[in-house]
Amino acid sequence: MNPNQALWEKGDFTRIAASMRTSGEALVDRLGITNGLEVLDLGCGDGTTALPTARLGAIVLGVDIARNLVDAGNKRAADEGLENLRFQQGDACELTDLVDDRFELVVSVFGAMFAPRPFDVAKEMVRVTRPGGRIMMGNWIPGDPTLVAQILKISSAYSPPPPEGFVSPMTWGLVDDVVERFTAAGIPENSIACEPDTFVFEAPVSPTEYLTWFRDYYGPTMNAFEAAESNGRTDDLFAELDALFNAQNTSRTPNTTAIPATFLRVTVNV
Ligand SMILES: C[S@@+](CC[C@H](N)C(=O)[O-])C[C@H]1O[C@@H](n2cnc3c(N)ncnc32)[C@H](O)[C@@H]1O
């Protein structure tokens, strides 16, 4: 199986996505969604941004590489009776089922950044966006002191080195890389805007328990724990991540977690 697909079908990302709903909705509220707008949500997971976009009346297609998340998204859409929202499986590197110029808005929040061939991803996002349309990506930033970049940094110290030729998904959080990829796809540099934004992870459990959700359900963290276990270092990894989660928690209510994390919001006018 495609290792990228295997990574995201591992565990159950819906358990983490449940802690991302409020910020996902807030992000969608700032996108200027209008009734009937044709939207692609790429790397959509189980619909954290696709569902609120459809609730605002857009016609939304969610595409994700993980079959279990596509199924979970379709179930959530059916449960809400959202007939203007559909999920299907696809790879952001090669959107074979999607014709040119189909969408007015392509959204990808912490999604397409995880596909392995970033130049192909930029090309595909531009190809399926109608001229005059927009692309909006949310990308984690390498070396940032907030949660996700730090989880990946800590985890990498317990994991084997990546295979030769591997391009870190985190490079999508670097402005120069973003500009290089979209200009290679034919977009003028002055049509690309990047700015920092904040996403808050919220859970009705303590930060330590919230960490166990990542250990047990989030593919990349599950892999780090498997690697740590094979070296007898599970407790060290847990302790480092536990310190991080507790230090970053801003909730003052016991047994609840609220962790803000900085990301790069990229807007491309096509
Ligand atoms: C961190 S999750 C974010 C999901 C969703 N956008 C959200 O905000 O909840 C990353 C998502 O990207 C998807 N993904 C990773 N590589 C992909 C690829 N090559 N093509 C399409 N989706 C991909 C994963 O399956 C996963 O659902």
Ligand as a Chemical Component Dictionary entry (heavy atoms), coordinates in Angstrom:
data_LIG
# 
_chem_comp.id                   LIG 
_chem_comp.type                 NON-POLYMER 
_chem_comp.pdbx_formal_charge   0 
_chem_comp.three_letter_code    LIG 
# 
loop_
_chem_comp_atom.comp_id 
_chem_comp_atom.atom_id 
_chem_comp_atom.alt_atom_id 
_chem_comp_atom.type_symbol 
_chem_comp_atom.charge 
_chem_comp_atom.model_Cartn_x 
_chem_comp_atom.model_Cartn_y 
_chem_comp_atom.model_Cartn_z 
_chem_comp_atom.pdbx_ordinal 
LIG C1  C1  C 0  -3.594 16.374 9.908  1  
LIG S1  S1  S 1  -4.851 15.623 8.930  2  
LIG C2  C2  C 0  -5.909 17.024 8.611  3  
LIG C3  C3  C 0  -7.286 16.646 8.168  4  
LIG C4  C4  C 0  -8.287 17.803 8.007  5  
LIG N1  N1  N 0  -7.903 18.735 6.988  6  
LIG C5  C5  C 0  -8.515 18.493 9.325  7  
LIG O1  O1  O 0  -8.166 19.685 9.433  8  
LIG O2  O2  O -1 -9.033 17.847 10.240 9  
LIG C6  C6  C 0  -4.019 15.344 7.383  10 
LIG C7  C7  C 0  -4.936 14.779 6.334  11 
LIG O3  O3  O 0  -4.276 14.777 5.064  12 
LIG C8  C8  C 0  -4.599 13.569 4.404  13 
LIG N2  N2  N 0  -3.570 13.282 3.395  14 
LIG C9  C9  C 0  -2.278 12.969 3.630  15 
LIG N3  N3  N 0  -1.662 12.760 2.452  16 
LIG C10 C10 C 0  -2.589 12.945 1.465  17 
LIG C11 C11 C 0  -2.545 12.869 0.048  18 
LIG N4  N4  N 0  -1.438 12.517 -0.602 19 
LIG N5  N5  N 0  -3.669 13.131 -0.646 20 
LIG C12 C12 C 0  -4.820 13.456 0.004  21 
LIG N6  N6  N 0  -4.920 13.522 1.349  22 
LIG C13 C13 C 0  -3.808 13.285 2.071  23 
LIG C14 C14 C 0  -4.646 12.554 5.535  24 
LIG O4  O4  O 0  -5.292 11.368 5.198  25 
LIG C15 C15 C 0  -5.347 13.346 6.632  26 
LIG O5  O5  O 0  -6.743 13.225 6.571  27 
# 
loop_
_chem_comp_bond.comp_id 
_chem_comp_bond.atom_id_1 
_chem_comp_bond.atom_id_2 
_chem_comp_bond.value_order 
_chem_comp_bond.pdbx_ordinal 
LIG C1  S1  SING 1  
LIG S1  C2  SING 2  
LIG S1  C6  SING 3  
LIG C2  C3  SING 4  
LIG C3  C4  SING 5  
LIG C4  N1  SING 6  
LIG C4  C5  SING 7  
LIG C5  O1  DOUB 8  
LIG C5  O2  SING 9  
LIG C6  C7  SING 10 
LIG C7  O3  SING 11 
LIG C7  C15 SING 12 
LIG O3  C8  SING 13 
LIG C8  N2  SING 14 
LIG C8  C14 SING 15 
LIG N2  C9  SING 16 
LIG N2  C13 SING 17 
LIG C9  N3  DOUB 18 
LIG N3  C10 SING 19 
LIG C10 C11 SING 20 
LIG C10 C13 DOUB 21 
LIG C11 N4  SING 22 
LIG C11 N5  DOUB 23 
LIG N5  C12 SING 24 
LIG C12 N6  DOUB 25 
LIG N6  C13 SING 26 
LIG C14 O4  SING 27 
LIG C14 C15 SING 28 
LIG C15 O5  SING 29 
# 
